[in-house]
Amino acid sequence: MPFPPASRPILLLGVSLLFFAGELLCYFLRQKGLRYSILGHWIRWWAVSLALACSLKLSTAPAAPLGLLFATGATSWFLWESMLLWLHVHRIGSRLSPIFPSYVALDGKICWPGATGMQAMRDLLRQNGFSLECVARTDPASPQQFFCLIFRSDDGLSRLLLRFSGQTLPFFFPTSLIYSLTADGRTVLTENSSGVFAGYYPPSWSVARRPLRQRLTALLDLHGRRQRRHRPIPLDGDPLEQINAMQRALREENWARSFLVRSGEGQRDCLSAEAGFRIWLEFLLLRYLGRPLT
C-alpha cells in the first residue's frame, strides 16, 4: 500500500537530502580534475535516480519493480539535464564574445600561481627544455578572457601553450596544447582540453585531443611519438602570429562546414543549429565519458 500520508514529509526530506548529497559530492569532485568530475556526475545520476525510485515506490507505485522505477528516475534526470544543457548551449550561441578570438601580447611580468601543482609544472617544462616565449590574452574587448603562456622547445620543433581562464592570475589548473609544423604543410596538434569545442579542424591538421590525459609528461610523450612520424620544421615565426593564424584557419573551416553562420545583424558569428546539437552532444560525452566528439 502507498506510503502513509503522515510520513510523506519525512520521505520528502530523505529524498531531498539524497539529492543534495549527490549535488554536493559532484561539486567537490569537479574541483579535483576531469576523472573525478566524471565519477561525480555518475554518482549524482545514480543518487537522483535512486531518490526518485524510492519516492515512487513508497508513495504512488508500491507494486512496481524497483529496477523499473530506477530506470524511470534515470531517464527523467537525463531528460532534465539534457534540457538544462540545451538552454546553456543556446546561451553560448547568443553571447557576444568571439567564438575563435584572436590573442594579443600581455605586457608586464606574470608570476606563476603559487600552488604546488603549478610550481611542479614549471619545473617539468624546464626539465623538458621548454622556455617561456611570451604571455598572451584574448582580445580585451571579449567579455570572456583567456590567458596563455607560450613556450618553445629547445630544439625549436614544437610550441606548448598553457591556457588559463579567468580575469587575474593565479587561475585554476590550465589546459595544455602542443603543436608542431611539418615540411609537407601539416599541423600536428596534441591537447588535453576538457572544454567543449565540437567544431571541425582543417583537413591539414593532425589532431589528438585527450581530455583524460591531464599529466603533462604523458601529453609530451604522446606528442613526441606523433611528431616523430612526420618531418617537423623549426618554428621560427612569431608565436602570436602563428596562434592567430591557427584561430583564423579554425574559423574559416567552421564557416565552410556551416558550423558558424552570420547573425541577423551581420555583425558577428553565431552557431548554426547543427553546431548547437554537436555542442550539446559533446557536453554529455565529456561529462559522463570524458571523450570529445571530434
C-alpha positions, 0 to 999 in steps of 0.5 A: 500500500502507498506510503502513509500520508503522515510520513510523506514529509519525512520521505520528502526530506530523505529524498531531498537530502539524497539529492543534495548529497549527490549535488554536493559530492559532484561539486567537490569532485569537479574541483579535483580534475576531469576523472573525478568530475566524471565519477561525480556526475555518475554518482549524482545520476545514480543518487537522483535516480535512486531518490526518485525510485524510492519516492515512487515506490513508497508513495504512488507505485508500491507494486512496481519493480524497483529496477523499473522505477530506477530506470524511470528516475534515470531517464527523467534526470537525463531528460532534465539535464539534457534540457538544462544543457540545451538552454546553456548551449543556446546561451553560448550561441547568443553571447557576444564574445568571439567564438575563435578570438584572436590573442594579443601580447600581455605586457608586464611580468606574470608570476606563476600561481603559487600552488604546488601543482603549478610550481611542479609544472614549471619545473617539468617544462624546464626539465623538458627544455621548454622556455617561456616565449611570451604571455598572451590574452584574448582580445580585451574587448571579449567579455570572456578572457583567456590567458596563455603562456607560450613556450618553445622547445629547445630544439625549436620543433614544437610550441606548448601553450598553457591556457588559463581562464579567468580575469587575474592570475593565479587561475585554476589548473590550465589546459595544455596544447602542443603543436608542431609544423611539418615540411609537407604543410601539416599541423600536428596538434596534441591537447588535453582540453576538457572544454567543449569545442565540437567544431571541425579542424582543417583537413591539414591538421593532425589532431589528438585531443585527450581530455583524460590525459591531464599529466603533462609528461604523458601529453609530451610523450604522446606528442613526441611519438606523433611528431616523430612520424612526420618531418617537423620544421623549426618554428621560427615565426612569431608565436602570436602570429602563428596562434592567430593564424591557427584561430583564423584557419579554425574559423574559416573551416567552421564557416565552410562546414556551416558550423558558424553562420552570420547573425541577423545583424551581420555583425558577428558569428553565431552557431548554426543549429547543427553546431548547437546539437554537436555542442550539446552532444559533446557536453554529455560525452565529456561529462559522463565519458570524458571523450570529445566528439571530434 
